[in-house]
Amino acid sequence: MRESDLKALWRDHYACVPGRLAGMAGLGRVVTGFNTNIDAVRKVSGALLAELVAEQGLTLADLRADGPRAVQRPVDLVRGLFRCFAGGIAEEWLITDPATYGWACERLAPDRLQMGGQAGIVANALAVCGVRDVLVHCASLPDRQAHLFLDQDNLRSTDASGRLTRVRDIARDDPAMIHWILEFDGGDTVSLPEGEVTCPKSNRFIATYDPMNLCLHIDAGFGAAVRALDCDLIVLSGYHLLTRQLPDGTLGVDRVDGSEREVISWRAASPACRIHLEIASTQDRDIRRHVLDGIARQVDSIGLNERETIDLVELLPDDGLAALCDREPRADHLFRAVKRVFDHTGVPRIQLHMYGLYLTLLRKGARPGPFENREGMAVAAVVAAGKAGTGTLDRRQNLSWAVGHDVSGRGLAELQRLATELGDEDPAGLVATGIWRGPDFDVIAVPTILVERPVTLVGMGDTISSVSLAAACV
């Protein structure tokens, strides 16, 4: 089938989006936790990166050398930024040194401040999508943080007394938690003495200094408030900020276990609710394994991107699949990797958001079903494109900015690779419908709308995962 014919078919599949968006008002209550912070966003050009490399006295060999994915000195921040720029990849490294954080404040003044942290980003996205009541956990909620939430009545958190309150009206006496988001453009070039390095894809490097979320602090008042209410959906993240040993001497794995007990108590209060875990770039291998073997087996849904998939597969019996996906992050290879995580955790639903394609594996009998998931994924693709194209989801009209846009040729090519991997050569099969029904599980895949020069990519994966599942549930 010609690409133009496939795009026309997918235009029909995407016709459901306005109705599904309107239907999200039927979702009663969503809880988002645990990490909310302030993002300091800065666009980094190849020229600025070259300046930073020269200032730190780094060679190309230094920049390409393997090393800890953590920021203990300014040189580490530059090394991480170059790694992501050169690979067109997204990673998050933790700043462990206050002096380095101070250097970043002076050397990389932000272009703007915006909502950061999966819990905060997801809360804003679902609130503007029309979910009736969104409860967002905030370890820290000073006035500056509160005013990064949308000015909406359906967006609430707990004040200093533990009362659920319209989040814009809260100003707790907490310190601000600030993360650096360093964005770069695909096609930009950094000129070094050893030669030029071109960025293959727009992306970002995150450098995080956040003592409260680094300990996965859970507000007791918020937990009590959630247990007192019926909830439809709980969206979790924040584990990626933990390390083996925390600054106060406690173990990161103990914080994971404590959060798991908290979430189990939330589910006990709302037995019918679904729980989604968003995997993020978790540098500490012990934490990554503990999440994979623990709370990931307690949830109903998992969301991850290419890098996060590879990081998890590296923890499982290795036959070279992780390295293959790292070299060639294609849909066929990544499907095998996601399937391995799917099998290991036993989770009913797992969703990969990769460049050009969203891919969901769904166990037989899991709800929402394949058709609802396809429509939810189409909604997420439109909303994500709207965020990339306009830079913000603070207005409802931005949600529909990409309605009517065609899916990308890149996405259709990845969909074809996936169909070949599944042995589906039917012209009316996966490539045309986005649904493959297997004996034990189903596969739903949706080619996405790509924005050539995105205004922002921050929080894109979190937005995709949460909107996709929420829209499928209505």
VEXDREN-2710 file (C-alpha; in Angstrom, 1 decimal):
% VEXDREN-2710
k/r/px/py/pz
1/MET/0.0/0.0/0.0
2/ARG/1.3/3.5/-0.9
3/GLU/2.3/5.8/1.9
4/SER/-0.3/8.3/0.9
5/ASP/-3.0/5.7/1.2
6/LEU/-1.8/4.7/4.6
7/LYS/-1.8/8.3/5.7
8/ALA/-5.4/8.6/4.6
9/LEU/-6.3/5.4/6.6
10/TRP/-4.7/6.8/9.7
11/ARG/-6.4/10.2/9.2
12/ASP/-9.6/8.2/9.7
13/HIS/-8.3/6.5/12.8
14/TYR/-7.4/9.9/14.2
15/ALA/-10.9/11.2/13.6
16/CYS/-11.8/9.9/17.0
17/VAL/-9.6/12.4/18.8
18/PRO/-12.0/15.4/19.4
19/GLY/-14.6/13.1/20.8
20/ARG/-12.2/11.2/23.0
21/LEU/-10.8/14.5/24.3
22/ALA/-14.3/15.7/25.2
23/GLY/-15.0/12.4/26.9
24/MET/-12.1/12.9/29.3
25/ALA/-14.4/14.9/31.4
26/GLY/-16.0/11.6/32.3
27/LEU/-12.9/10.5/34.2
28/GLY/-13.7/11.5/37.8
29/ARG/-10.4/11.6/39.8
30/VAL/-6.7/11.1/39.0
31/VAL/-3.9/11.1/41.5
32/THR/-0.3/12.0/40.3
33/GLY/2.8/11.4/42.4
34/PHE/5.4/11.7/43.5
35/ASN/7.8/14.3/42.0
36/THR/7.0/17.9/41.3
37/ASN/9.6/20.6/40.9
38/ILE/10.5/23.8/39.0
39/ASP/12.3/23.4/35.7
40/ALA/14.8/26.0/34.6
41/VAL/14.9/25.7/30.8
42/ARG/17.8/26.8/28.7
43/LYS/18.3/26.2/24.9
44/VAL/21.9/25.2/24.3
45/SER/23.5/25.8/20.9
46/GLY/26.4/23.9/19.5
47/ALA/28.4/27.1/19.9
48/LEU/27.7/27.4/23.6
49/LEU/28.5/23.7/24.1
50/ALA/31.8/24.2/22.4
51/GLU/32.5/27.1/24.8
52/LEU/31.7/25.0/27.8
53/VAL/33.9/22.1/26.5
54/ALA/36.8/24.6/26.1
55/GLU/36.3/26.2/29.5
56/GLN/36.5/22.8/31.2
57/GLY/39.6/21.8/29.2
58/LEU/38.0/18.6/27.7
59/THR/39.0/16.7/24.7
60/LEU/36.7/14.7/22.4
61/ALA/38.2/11.5/24.0
62/ASP/37.3/12.8/27.5
63/LEU/33.8/13.6/26.3
64/ARG/33.3/10.1/24.8
65/ALA/34.9/8.2/27.7
66/ASP/32.5/6.1/29.8
67/GLY/32.0/7.3/33.3
68/PRO/29.4/7.7/36.1
69/ARG/26.2/9.3/35.0
70/ALA/26.2/11.8/37.8
71/VAL/27.2/15.4/38.2
72/GLN/29.8/15.9/40.9
73/ARG/31.7/18.7/39.1
74/PRO/31.0/21.1/36.3
75/VAL/33.0/18.9/34.0
76/ASP/30.4/16.1/34.5
77/LEU/27.6/18.4/33.5
78/VAL/29.4/19.2/30.3
79/ARG/30.1/15.6/29.7
80/GLY/26.5/14.6/30.1
81/LEU/25.3/17.4/27.9
82/PHE/27.7/16.4/25.1
83/ARG/26.7/12.7/25.4
84/CYS/23.0/13.6/24.9
85/PHE/23.7/16.2/22.2
86/ALA/26.0/13.8/20.2
87/GLY/23.5/10.9/20.5
88/GLY/20.3/12.9/20.1
89/ILE/19.1/11.2/23.3
90/ALA/17.5/12.3/26.6
91/GLU/19.0/11.5/30.0
92/GLU/18.7/12.9/33.5
93/TRP/21.8/13.1/35.8
94/LEU/21.7/14.1/39.4
95/ILE/23.8/17.0/40.7
96/THR/25.3/15.9/44.0
97/ASP/27.5/18.9/44.7
98/PRO/26.0/22.3/45.8
99/ALA/29.0/24.2/44.4
100/THR/28.3/22.7/40.9
101/TYR/24.7/23.7/41.2
102/GLY/25.9/27.2/42.0
103/TRP/28.1/27.1/38.9
104/ALA/25.2/26.0/36.7
105/CYS/23.1/28.9/38.1
106/GLU/25.7/31.4/37.1
107/ARG/26.8/29.8/33.8
108/LEU/23.5/28.6/32.4
109/ALA/20.9/31.3/33.3
110/PRO/17.4/29.9/32.3
111/ASP/15.4/31.2/29.4
112/ARG/12.3/30.4/31.3
113/LEU/10.8/28.6/34.3
114/GLN/8.2/26.0/33.9
115/MET/6.5/23.1/35.6
116/GLY/8.8/20.1/36.2
117/GLY/8.6/16.6/37.6
118/GLN/6.4/13.9/36.2
119/ALA/3.6/14.4/38.8
120/GLY/3.4/18.1/38.1
121/ILE/3.5/17.8/34.3
122/VAL/0.9/15.0/34.3
123/ALA/-1.4/16.9/36.6
124/ASN/-1.4/20.0/34.4
125/ALA/-1.9/18.0/31.2
126/LEU/-4.8/15.9/32.6
127/ALA/-6.4/19.0/34.2
128/VAL/-6.5/20.9/30.9
129/CYS/-7.8/17.7/29.2
130/GLY/-10.8/18.0/31.4
131/VAL/-10.5/15.3/34.1
132/ARG/-12.9/16.4/36.8
133/ASP/-10.5/16.2/39.8
134/VAL/-6.7/16.0/39.6
135/LEU/-4.9/15.5/42.9
136/VAL/-1.1/16.3/42.6
137/HIS/1.5/15.3/45.2
138/CYS/4.1/18.0/45.9
139/ALA/7.0/17.4/48.3
140/SER/7.6/21.1/48.1
141/LEU/4.9/23.7/47.4
142/PRO/6.1/27.3/47.9
143/ASP/4.2/30.0/46.0
144/ARG/6.7/29.9/43.1
145/GLN/5.9/26.3/42.6
146/ALA/2.2/26.7/43.0
147/HIS/2.0/29.3/40.3
148/LEU/3.4/26.9/37.7
149/PHE/0.2/24.9/38.0
150/LEU/-2.7/25.9/35.8
151/ASP/-5.2/28.3/37.2
152/GLN/-8.0/25.7/37.4
153/ASP/-10.5/24.6/40.0
154/ASN/-10.0/20.9/39.1
155/LEU/-6.4/20.9/40.1
156/ARG/-5.8/20.4/43.9
157/SER/-3.1/19.5/46.4
158/THR/-2.7/19.6/50.2
159/ASP/-1.8/22.8/52.1
160/ALA/0.3/23.0/55.2
161/SER/-2.6/21.6/57.3
162/GLY/-3.1/18.6/55.0
163/ARG/-6.4/20.0/53.5
164/LEU/-7.0/19.5/49.8
165/THR/-7.1/23.0/48.3
166/ARG/-7.0/24.6/44.9
167/VAL/-3.3/24.3/44.1
168/ARG/-2.9/27.9/42.9
169/ASP/-4.1/29.1/46.3
170/ILE/-1.4/27.2/48.3
171/ALA/1.9/28.7/49.5
172/ARG/3.6/26.3/51.9
173/ASP/6.8/27.4/53.6
174/ASP/9.0/25.0/51.6
175/PRO/12.2/25.5/49.7
176/ALA/12.0/25.4/45.9
177/MET/13.2/22.3/44.1
178/ILE/14.8/23.3/40.7
179/HIS/16.0/21.2/37.8
180/TRP/18.0/22.3/34.8
181/ILE/16.6/21.4/31.4
182/LEU/19.2/21.9/28.7
183/GLU/17.5/21.6/25.2
184/PHE/19.3/21.3/21.9
185/ASP/18.2/21.0/18.2
186/GLY/18.7/18.2/15.7
187/GLY/21.1/19.3/13.0
188/ASP/23.0/21.7/15.2
189/THR/26.8/21.2/15.2
190/VAL/29.5/21.6/17.9
191/SER/32.9/22.4/16.5
192/LEU/35.8/20.9/18.5
193/PRO/39.5/20.9/17.8
194/GLU/39.2/17.3/16.8
195/GLY/36.4/17.9/14.4
196/GLU/32.7/18.6/14.2
197/VAL/29.9/16.6/15.9
198/THR/26.3/17.0/14.7
199/CYS/23.3/16.3/16.8
200/PRO/21.0/13.7/15.1
201/LYS/17.7/14.6/16.8
202/SER/16.3/17.4/19.0
203/ASN/16.3/16.3/22.6
204/ARG/17.4/17.5/26.1
205/PHE/19.7/16.8/29.0
206/ILE/18.4/17.2/32.5
207/ALA/20.7/18.1/35.5
208/THR/18.8/17.8/38.8
209/TYR/19.5/19.3/42.2
210/ASP/16.5/18.4/44.3
211/PRO/17.1/17.2/47.9
212/MET/13.4/16.5/48.7
213/ASN/12.5/14.5/45.7
214/LEU/15.9/12.8/45.7
215/CYS/14.6/11.2/48.9
216/LEU/11.2/10.4/47.5
217/HIS/9.6/12.4/50.3
218/ILE/5.9/11.6/50.6
219/ASP/3.6/14.2/52.2
220/ALA/1.6/12.5/55.0
221/GLY/-1.3/14.8/54.6
222/PHE/-1.6/14.0/50.9
223/GLY/-1.6/10.3/51.5
224/ALA/-4.4/10.6/54.1
225/ALA/-6.4/12.7/51.6
226/VAL/-6.1/10.1/48.9
227/ARG/-7.2/7.3/51.2
228/ALA/-10.3/9.3/52.0
229/LEU/-11.5/9.5/48.3
230/ASP/-12.5/7.2/45.4
231/CYS/-9.9/7.4/42.6
232/ASP/-10.1/6.2/39.0
233/LEU/-6.4/6.4/38.1
234/ILE/-3.0/6.8/39.9
235/VAL/0.0/7.8/37.9
236/LEU/3.4/7.3/39.6
237/SER/7.0/8.3/39.0
238/GLY/10.0/9.8/40.7
239/TYR/11.9/6.7/41.5
240/HIS/14.7/7.6/39.0
241/LEU/15.9/10.4/41.4
242/LEU/16.8/7.9/44.1
243/THR/20.3/6.5/44.7
244/ARG/21.7/3.5/46.6
245/GLN/22.4/5.6/49.7
246/LEU/20.7/8.9/50.4
247/PRO/22.3/12.0/52.0
248/ASP/20.7/11.2/55.3
249/GLY/22.3/7.7/55.3
250/THR/19.1/5.8/54.6
251/LEU/18.9/3.4/51.6
252/GLY/17.1/4.3/48.4
253/VAL/15.5/0.9/48.2
254/ASP/13.9/1.4/51.5
255/ARG/12.2/4.5/50.1
256/VAL/10.9/2.5/47.2
257/ASP/9.5/-0.1/49.6
258/GLY/7.9/2.7/51.7
259/SER/6.2/4.2/48.6
260/GLU/4.9/0.8/47.6
261/ARG/3.2/0.4/51.0
262/GLU/1.7/3.8/50.5
263/VAL/0.4/3.0/47.1
264/ILE/-1.0/-0.3/48.3
265/SER/-3.0/1.6/50.9
266/TRP/-4.3/3.9/48.2
267/ARG/-5.5/1.0/46.1
268/ALA/-7.2/-0.6/49.2
269/ALA/-9.2/2.6/49.5
270/SER/-10.1/2.6/45.7
271/PRO/-10.0/-1.1/44.6
272/ALA/-11.2/-0.4/41.1
273/CYS/-8.6/2.3/40.3
274/ARG/-5.8/1.6/37.8
275/ILE/-2.2/2.3/38.7
276/HIS/0.3/3.4/36.0
277/LEU/4.1/3.5/36.7
278/GLU/6.1/5.8/34.4
279/ILE/9.7/4.6/34.2
280/ALA/12.3/7.4/33.9
281/SER/16.0/7.4/33.2
282/THR/17.2/5.7/36.5
283/GLN/21.0/5.9/36.7
284/ASP/21.4/3.9/40.0
285/ARG/21.4/0.2/39.0
286/ASP/20.3/-1.0/42.4
287/ILE/17.2/1.3/42.4
288/ARG/16.4/0.3/38.8
289/ARG/16.4/-3.3/39.7
290/HIS/14.4/-2.8/42.9
291/VAL/11.7/-0.9/40.9
292/LEU/11.7/-3.6/38.2
293/ASP/11.4/-6.5/40.6
294/GLY/9.1/-4.6/43.1
295/ILE/6.6/-1.9/42.4
296/ALA/6.6/-2.6/38.7
297/ARG/5.0/-5.9/39.5
298/GLN/2.2/-4.2/41.6
299/VAL/0.9/-1.8/38.9
300/ASP/-1.6/-2.2/36.0
301/SER/0.4/-0.3/33.4
302/ILE/4.0/0.8/32.7
303/GLY/5.3/3.5/30.4
304/LEU/8.8/3.9/29.1
305/ASN/10.9/5.3/26.2
306/GLU/13.7/3.7/24.2
307/ARG/16.5/4.5/26.7
308/GLU/14.5/3.3/29.7
309/THR/13.6/0.1/27.9
310/ILE/17.3/-0.6/27.2
311/ASP/18.2/0.2/30.8
312/LEU/15.7/-2.4/32.1
313/VAL/16.7/-5.1/29.6
314/GLU/20.3/-4.7/30.8
315/LEU/19.1/-6.1/34.1
316/LEU/17.7/-9.2/32.6
317/PRO/19.6/-12.2/31.1
318/ASP/21.7/-10.7/28.4
319/ASP/21.9/-12.1/24.8
320/GLY/23.0/-8.8/23.3
321/LEU/19.5/-7.4/22.9
322/ALA/20.2/-4.3/24.9
323/ALA/23.3/-3.5/22.9
324/LEU/21.3/-4.1/19.6
325/CYS/18.6/-1.7/20.7
326/ASP/21.2/0.8/21.7
327/ARG/22.9/0.6/18.2
328/GLU/19.6/0.4/16.3
329/PRO/16.6/1.7/18.3
330/ARG/14.1/0.4/15.8
331/ALA/10.6/-0.8/16.4
332/ASP/11.3/-4.5/15.7
333/HIS/14.3/-4.5/18.1
334/LEU/12.5/-2.5/20.8
335/PHE/9.4/-4.7/20.6
336/ARG/11.6/-7.7/21.6
337/ALA/13.0/-5.6/24.5
338/VAL/9.6/-4.4/25.7
339/LYS/8.2/-7.9/25.5
340/ARG/11.1/-9.1/27.7
341/VAL/10.1/-6.5/30.4
342/PHE/6.4/-7.4/29.9
343/ASP/7.2/-11.0/30.6
344/HIS/9.4/-10.3/33.6
345/THR/7.0/-8.1/35.4
346/GLY/3.7/-9.7/34.4
347/VAL/2.1/-6.3/34.1
348/PRO/-1.2/-6.3/32.2
349/ARG/-0.2/-3.3/30.0
350/ILE/3.1/-1.8/28.9
351/GLN/3.6/1.2/26.5
352/LEU/6.7/2.3/24.7
353/HIS/6.8/5.9/23.3
354/MET/9.6/6.0/20.7
355/TYR/10.4/8.4/18.0
356/GLY/7.6/8.2/15.4
357/LEU/5.6/5.4/17.0
358/TYR/3.7/4.4/20.2
359/LEU/3.6/0.7/21.0
360/THR/1.4/-1.0/23.6
361/LEU/1.5/-4.7/24.7
362/LEU/-1.8/-5.7/26.3
363/ARG/-2.6/-9.0/28.0
364/LYS/-5.8/-10.8/26.9
365/GLY/-8.8/-9.6/28.9
366/ALA/-7.0/-6.4/30.2
367/ARG/-9.1/-3.3/30.1
368/PRO/-9.3/-0.9/28.4
369/GLY/-9.1/-3.1/25.3
370/PRO/-7.1/-2.8/22.1
371/PHE/-9.6/-0.5/20.3
372/GLU/-9.8/1.9/23.3
373/ASN/-6.0/1.9/23.6
374/ARG/-5.6/2.7/20.0
375/GLU/-7.9/5.7/20.3
376/GLY/-6.2/6.8/23.5
377/MET/-2.8/6.6/21.9
378/ALA/-4.1/8.8/19.0
379/VAL/-5.3/11.4/21.5
380/ALA/-1.9/11.3/23.1
381/ALA/-0.2/11.8/19.8
382/VAL/-2.3/14.8/19.0
383/VAL/-1.8/16.3/22.4
384/ALA/2.0/15.7/22.3
385/ALA/2.2/17.3/18.9
386/GLY/0.2/20.2/20.2
387/LYS/2.7/20.6/23.1
388/ALA/5.7/20.3/20.8
389/GLY/4.2/22.8/18.2
390/THR/3.0/25.5/20.6
391/GLY/5.3/25.0/23.5
392/THR/2.6/24.7/26.2
393/LEU/-0.6/23.0/27.2
394/ASP/-1.8/25.8/29.3
395/ARG/-4.8/26.5/27.0
396/ARG/-7.3/23.9/25.9
397/GLN/-7.1/25.0/22.3
398/ASN/-3.5/23.9/22.2
399/LEU/-4.6/20.3/22.7
400/SER/-6.1/20.3/19.2
401/TRP/-3.4/22.2/17.4
402/ALA/-2.3/19.1/15.5
403/VAL/-5.8/17.8/14.7
404/GLY/-5.9/17.0/10.9
405/HIS/-2.1/16.6/10.6
406/ASP/-0.9/13.5/8.9
407/VAL/1.1/10.8/10.7
408/SER/4.8/10.8/9.9
409/GLY/6.4/8.7/7.2
410/ARG/9.0/7.7/9.8
411/GLY/6.2/6.3/12.0
412/LEU/4.7/4.3/9.2
413/ALA/8.1/2.8/8.4
414/GLU/8.6/1.8/12.0
415/LEU/5.0/0.3/12.0
416/GLN/6.0/-1.8/9.0
417/ARG/9.1/-3.0/10.7
418/LEU/7.0/-4.1/13.7
419/ALA/4.5/-5.8/11.4
420/THR/7.3/-7.8/9.8
421/GLU/8.7/-8.7/13.3
422/LEU/5.2/-10.1/14.2
423/GLY/4.9/-12.0/10.9
424/ASP/1.9/-9.8/9.9
425/GLU/2.0/-9.4/6.1
426/ASP/-1.7/-8.7/5.8
427/PRO/-2.3/-5.4/4.0
428/ALA/-5.4/-5.0/6.2
429/GLY/-3.5/-6.0/9.4
430/LEU/-1.3/-4.1/11.8
431/VAL/0.0/-1.5/9.4
432/ALA/-3.5/-0.5/8.3
433/THR/-5.4/-0.9/11.7
434/GLY/-2.7/-0.5/14.4
435/ILE/-4.0/-3.7/16.1
436/TRP/-2.4/-7.2/16.1
437/ARG/-4.2/-9.9/18.1
438/GLY/-2.0/-12.7/19.4
439/PRO/-2.8/-15.8/21.3
440/ASP/-1.6/-14.5/24.7
441/PHE/-1.4/-10.8/24.2
442/ASP/-2.3/-8.1/21.8
443/VAL/-0.1/-5.3/20.2
444/ILE/-1.4/-1.9/19.5
445/ALA/0.8/0.5/17.6
446/VAL/0.1/4.0/16.4
447/PRO/2.3/6.1/14.1
448/THR/2.6/9.6/15.5
449/ILE/2.6/13.2/14.3
450/LEU/6.1/14.6/14.3
451/VAL/6.8/18.3/14.6
452/GLU/9.8/19.3/12.6
453/ARG/11.1/22.0/15.0
454/PRO/9.5/21.5/18.4
455/VAL/9.3/24.4/20.7
456/THR/9.8/22.1/23.7
457/LEU/10.2/18.4/24.4
458/VAL/10.2/18.6/28.2
459/GLY/7.8/16.2/29.8
460/MET/6.7/14.7/26.5
461/GLY/6.9/11.1/27.5
462/ASP/5.0/11.7/30.7
463/THR/2.3/13.5/28.8
464/ILE/2.0/10.8/26.2
465/SER/1.7/7.9/28.7
466/SER/-0.8/9.6/31.0
467/VAL/-3.0/11.1/28.3
468/SER/-2.9/7.8/26.4
469/LEU/-4.2/5.7/29.3
470/ALA/-6.6/8.3/30.6
471/ALA/-8.2/8.8/27.2
472/ALA/-8.5/5.1/26.7
473/CYS/-10.3/4.7/30.0
474/VAL/-13.2/7.1/29.3
END
